[in-house]
């Protein structure tokens, strides 16, 4: 990638967000605006987490329950608790 002055840079994130979501796609912009209005930074589940979990459980035959985590450490912690 290049700066507006023409200086070259190496994209060490490999276009992290743009590669996943595209550049300002209208559907993504609407979803982000809705998330901002709702308050998307939560440490607890929302109705949207529940909706997504139900859809994933319906789509994945072996998925009976889903727990969303923000890191692998958190996922491991929940797994250990479930195994106990």
Wavefront OBJ file of the C-alpha trace (Angstrom):
o trace
v 0.000 0.000 0.000
v 1.067 3.592 -0.458
v 0.498 6.797 1.461
v -1.123 9.786 -0.208
v 2.419 11.151 -0.627
v 3.376 8.006 -2.547
v 5.510 6.388 0.200
v 5.300 2.584 0.124
v 4.222 0.634 3.220
v 3.962 -3.076 3.899
v 0.443 -4.017 5.007
v 1.332 -6.243 7.965
v -2.378 -6.749 8.772
v -3.159 -7.901 5.221
v -5.998 -5.390 4.853
v -7.526 -6.846 8.013
v -10.956 -5.200 7.942
v -11.216 -4.427 4.258
v -10.369 -7.971 3.211
v -13.094 -9.333 5.459
v -15.843 -6.785 4.873
v -14.963 -4.813 1.768
v -14.695 -1.061 1.409
v -17.775 0.752 2.760
v -20.326 -1.794 1.585
v -23.796 -0.308 2.295
v -25.000 -3.383 4.239
v -21.907 -3.306 6.453
v -22.279 0.438 7.030
v -25.933 -0.021 8.055
v -25.028 -2.844 10.431
v -22.204 -0.806 11.971
v -24.454 2.231 12.429
v -27.040 0.036 14.153
v -24.316 -1.434 16.385
v -23.077 2.040 17.316
v -26.603 3.161 18.210
v -27.174 -0.027 20.215
v -23.798 0.178 21.957
v -21.774 -2.677 20.513
v -19.060 -2.924 23.195
v -20.685 -5.234 25.714
v -19.235 -7.644 28.214
v -22.577 -9.446 28.372
v -24.790 -11.137 25.814
v -27.395 -9.211 23.847
v -30.462 -10.297 21.896
v -28.264 -10.331 18.794
v -25.888 -12.854 20.355
v -28.869 -15.076 21.105
v -30.204 -14.791 17.545
v -26.807 -15.627 16.074
v -26.329 -18.547 18.467
v -29.711 -20.008 17.463
v -28.848 -19.666 13.765
v -25.455 -21.330 14.270
v -26.939 -24.195 16.281
v -29.519 -24.748 13.541
v -26.844 -24.712 10.819
v -24.253 -26.891 12.600
v -25.677 -30.317 13.487
v -23.203 -31.041 16.316
v -23.558 -27.593 17.940
v -26.010 -27.859 20.813
v -24.841 -24.748 22.662
v -22.671 -21.792 21.774
v -20.663 -19.440 23.954
v -19.146 -16.350 22.328
v -15.700 -15.355 23.599
v -13.330 -12.531 22.827
v -10.120 -14.533 23.202
v -8.816 -18.074 23.211
v -7.964 -17.791 26.905
v -11.572 -16.939 27.703
v -12.801 -19.851 25.572
v -10.480 -22.238 27.418
v -11.669 -20.894 30.775
v -15.307 -21.571 29.847
v -14.416 -25.026 28.498
v -12.666 -25.985 31.753
v -15.679 -24.766 33.740
v -18.037 -26.803 31.552
v -15.883 -29.927 31.949
v -15.906 -29.638 35.733
l 1 2 3 4 5 6 7 8 9 10 11 12 13 14 15 16 17 18 19 20 21 22 23 24 25 26 27 28 29 30 31 32 33 34 35 36 37 38 39 40 41 42 43 44 45 46 47 48 49 50 51 52 53 54 55 56 57 58 59 60 61 62 63 64 65 66 67 68 69 70 71 72 73 74 75 76 77 78 79 80 81 82 83 84
